[in-house]
């Protein structure tokens, strides 16, 4: 049952004004089947209620999540899970804003890592050839083009295991970061592999906004995908980034042959960090011919093909568990229909990669994305700026009656008298 007790529309601000609006819903029906005789069915009803209640009612990010709690949220009926994730998006962000990001491979191929999914590994037999680091002018030209198309964050990726012994390259990349920041006013992000002590500080001094270093998958499944660096190596680089005062961009890849339990464990690692990542990129794997994983998905992991439902559950759970983080849909979006992309945004995504390419795979084009998002009522997020939510949203849950209420109050200070007068003049109710 969904009941709206108060609802007002006003042309005063050209949008809905939800003034002291309360939405009430039977929470029990969201977490278990209801029978008139026996009541709630299913032993997980109460734990799900507690886990979701914890996610919905917090006013700040929490870091003490347990795997069981995350599993309860992840396995919430999908239509309810999307509803709850939308509420949290609206509680912490302006839900109409989507950040446009552009990604450029500044050093392609020849990586010594053995990641089974990667086209750029020198150990995998793909068509990608090793190239040299791009020069400053080329990179700046691409960043300028991205800004003209509406991107507000420019990301640069290099196919290296890490920056150990790359003092000259670090200096060149720092120069790229500084020029893009100073002359274009864009956010900058780099992904350069593992960092040694002191290297994050060099990038920070250059003005770097964010550093991407994904954990890829769960700790348990990680060993099936990569052996050339450990799971803890990845966490250590993330900590160096945050200790240096740089925003951490850290997420992973869905579709590596992982299970639901792996996705839950992956989320657990991220949401229990001392500081949540500023940005959580979620990639949908594009199996590439010549990579070991492309073959293993047909044999070893046959039957574990990633479904849209699993991707939506991962994204929505990430939004609920890390409410103040930007959830970024990265690789694989070009394989999705428009209707599927809309579901992705409803699940909590508020940033995308757009442009010509995603390192070595295809990417949705700028004009295509601008037209699509405009049609749905989204607007680009500005650089270095996060608008506050359109309304103060507070969720109250009554465990005894198994109901919750949503209280909304307009952020813009408008007096009741001014609102009433305007409604009378315009004929609005």
N, C-alpha and C positions, 0 to 999 in steps of 0.2 A: 504494500500500500504506500503510495506517495501522496503526501498532502502538503499543499502550499497554503499556508494560513494567511499570508500577506503578500500582495504583489502590486507593484506600481510601475507604470511606464510614463516616462516624461521626455518631451522633446528638449528639455532644458539642457541636457548634455548629449543629445543625439544617441543615447544608448539606454539600456535598462538601468533603472535605479532601484536596487533592492534594499529598501530601507527597513531595517529591523525585520527582515524576512526570515521566516522559520520554515524549514523543510523537514518533515518528519517521515521516518521510514521504519518499517518493521525489520529490525536488524537480523532477527532469527531466520527469516526467510532467505537471507543472503548467504547463510553459512551452513544450512542443512535443510533437509526436507521436513515439512510440517504435516502432521497427521492429527485430526481432530481428537482421536482417542488416546494415542500414546504420546503426543507432543513431539518434541524434537527427536529425530532419528539420527544416529551416528555418534560414535564416541568422540569425534574430533570437533563437535560443535562448540564446546566451551573453549578449548585451546584456540580455535580459529577466532572466536569472538575476542579473546584476550589479545592475540597477536595483532589483529586488525585494529582493535581499539587503541593499542599502543601506537600504531603507525598513524592513525587518523587524528589523534588528540594531541600529539606533541607539537610544540611551537618552535622546536629547534631540532637539528639533526641528532640522532642517538647513535651510540657506538657499541651497545651491549647486546646486540641481537644474537640469538642462538640459532643453530641450523634448523631446529624444530620449528621455531617461530617463523623463520624465512620460508620453510616448506609449507607451513599453513597458509601464509600469504600467497605464495606462488600457486598453490592448488585451489585457491578461491574460485568459485564458478566464474568463468571468463567475463560474462557481461557485468557482474558485480565488481570484479577486479578492475575493469576499465573505468567503471563509474568512480570507484574510490581513487584511482590514480589521477583522474581528472580533477577531483576535489583537491588533492594535494598540489597538483600543478597550479591551480587557481589560488591556493593558499600561500604559495611561496613565489609565484611568478605572475607576470602579465601573460595570460594564456594566449593572447593574440600575437605575441612576438616569437619569431623564429630566427635564430642566428644563421647567417649564411657564412660558410667557411669554404676556403679554396685550398687544395693540397697540390704541391709541386714536388716531384722527385728531383732533388738537387744533385743526387749522386746515385745513379741507377746500377743495379746488378753487382755481381762479384762478392756478395756477402759470404763470410766463412761459416755462418751459422748453419745448422741442419734442420731448421723448421720445416716440417713435412708439407706444409701448405703453401710455402712461399716460392714465387716465381723467380725471386732475386737471389736465392741461395746458389752458390757455386757448386753445391753438391747435387742439385736437382737439374734434370735434363729438360730445360725449357728453352724458349726462343729468346729470352732476355739476355742481352750481352752486357758485360761490365763497361761502364763509362766513367769518365773523369768528373770531378766536382764542377758544377756549372759556375760561370763567372758572375760577379756582382751585377753587372749591367743586365745580363739575361734574366737573372732572378728578379731584379727590381722591375723590369719591364713586365714580367708576368704578374707581379704583385699589383702593379698599377692597373693592369687590365682587369684583374679580379676586383679591385675596388670600384672601377667604373661600372662593373656589372652588378655591384651590390654586396660583394663579400666584405665582411667586417673583421674576419680573422684569417690571416694568411699562414698556412702551415707548410713547413719544409721538411722533407724526409730524406734520409740518406741510408743506403744499404751497407751499413757497417755493424759489426758486432758490438763495437763500443768506441770510445774516444781515446783510449789509452795510446799514448805516443803520437797523437794527432794534433800537436800544438799549433801547427800552421793552419790546418783545416779549421780548428776551433776559432782561430783569429779571423779567418775569412768569413765564417758563418756569423760570428759576432758582428762583423761589419755589415752583413746583409740585414741582420736584425735591427741594428741601429738606424740604418738608412730608411728602412721601411717604416719604423716607428716615427722617426723624426720628420720625414717628408710626406708620408701618406697617412699617418695617424691611425694605422691599423693595429689590431692585436696581432701578435706574432707567436707562433708555436713551432717547435722543432722536435723531431724524433731522430735521435742520433745513436741509439743503442745505450749501452751501459756508460756511466760516468764515473770517473775517478774523483777522489777528494779534491775540492777546489775548482773543478771544471764548471759546476753549476753556478758558482759565484761569478765566474767570468761571464757567463751568459746573462746572469742577473744584472751585472754592471752595464751590459750592452742594452738592457731594457727588455729582455725577453719576457713575454706575458705568461706563456705556459710551455710545459715540456711533456710530450707524450711518451709514455712507456707502459704498454699494456701487459697485463699478466696472462692474457690469452684465454685461459680456461681454469678449471679447478686444479688444486694442488695434486690431487690423485691422478687426474687424466693428463696432466702436463707432461709427465715422463713418457707418455705414449706419442707425444707430438714433437718434443724438443729434448735433446740431450747435451747440446753444446753450451748451455748456460742453465743454471738452476732457477727454480721458482723463487727462492730466497734472493738470488741475484737481482731479480726484477724488483722485488720489494725494497731491496737496499738502495737501488737507484731512485725509486720513488721517494724514499725518505730523504736522500740527498737533495733532491729537487725541492721538497717542501721545507727542509731545513735552511735552504738558501733563500727562501722567500719567493719562490717561483710557483705559480699555480700548477698543480699536477693534473694532467689529462691521462686517466688510466681506466681502461676497460678491457674488452676482449672480443673474442670471435665466437659466434654461434654457428654450429654446423660442422664441428671438428670430429664428429662421431661420439660426442659426449652424451651423457644421460641427463635426465631431469635432475638427478641428485648432483651431478657435476655442475649444472647451472646454478643450483641452490648453493653449492659450496663456493663457486666463483663469486656469487653475490655476497656471501658471508665474509669472504676475505676483504672485499672492498668496503663493505659497510661497517666493518669493525676496526678499520684503520683509525689511528688516533685522530686524524683529520681526513674527512672524506675528500676524494678527488673533486677538484673544481668542475671538472668535466669528465663524464663517463661515456666514452665512445662504444657503441655496440655495432660490431661488424657482422654481416651475414656472409659466410664463406662462399666464394666463387671458386669451385674446384678448377684448378688449372692443369691442363695436360702437361705431363712430364714431372709433376710433383707426386711424391709417394702417397700423399693422402688422397689424391684423386682416384687412385687405384684401390686404396684401402676402404674408401667409402662404398665401393662396389662389392667388396669381399668381407673384410674383417668387421666393418661397421654397417653392413647391409641391414636395412630395417631400422636404422637410426637416423634416417634422413630428417633434417630439420623441417618442422612444419611452421606455418604462419602462427598457429596457436602458441607454440613453444616460444617463438620469437616475441610475440605480444606479451606473454607471461613474464619473460625475462625483462623486457623493457618496463612494464607496469610495476613489477616488483622492485626494480632499481629505483623508479620514481618514488615509491612509497618508503623505501629503506634509506634513500639518500635524497631527501626532499629539496634540499637547497642546491644540489648539484645540477648542472646542465647535462641532460641526457642527449647524446649526439648519435644520430644514425649515420654510420659511416659507409663502408663498402657494401655492395650488394643491392643498394636501393634501386638501381636501374633495372633489376629483374622483377620488380614489383609493379602490379597494376596500380592505377590511381586510387582505386577503392581501398587497396591494401595499405597504401601510403597514408591515407586518411585515418585508418585504424591505428597506424603506428603513431601518428600525432595525438590521437585520442588516448593512447596508452601512456603518454608522458614525454615523448620526444620534443625538444624545443631547440634543436640545432641540427643542421644537415651539411654535408659536403656537396658542393655543386660546382660545375665547371666543365673542364675538358677531359680530366682523367683523375683516377684514384691511384696514384703511383703507377701501377702497371695494368689496372683494369679500367673498364669503362665507368663513366659517371654521367648522371643526368645533367643536361645543359642548363646554363643560367636562365635563358629566356623561357625555356620550358618550365623550370621551377618557379620563376617569378609569376608566370601566368597561372600556374596551378594553385599556388598558395594565395594569390590575389583572389581567385575564384572562391576560395574557402574562407576568406576574411582574415588571413594572416598578414602581418607586416614585418619587415626586417628589423632585427634587433640591432641597435647601434653599437659601435665599438666602445669598449670600456664602460658600458652603461647597461644596467638592468633596471627596467621600470618596476615599480612596486605593483603588487596585485591591484586589479581594478576595485576590489572590495576586501574589507577585512572579513575573513571567513573563520568561524569558530565552530568546531564539531563537538557536540556533547553526546555522550553515550550513557544510557541508563541500563546497566547490566541486568537489573531485576526485571524490568519490563521488556528487555531485549529490543529497545528502540533507540534511535539516535536522531538528533536534531541538528540542523545546519543553520547557523545564524549569520546573516550577511548584512553588512552595513557599508554604505558607499564611502570610499576614502575621501572624495572631494567634499569639503565642508559646505553643505547646502542646508540652510535653515528650513524647518518644516513650513514656516510661513511663506518663504520664497518659493518653495516647491508647490505649495497649495495654490498660491497666486498664479504661478505659471501654468499649472494644470487647468485652472479655471479659464485662463485666457486662451489656451490652446485647445480646450475641449478634451484634454487627456484625462484618464481616470487612473 
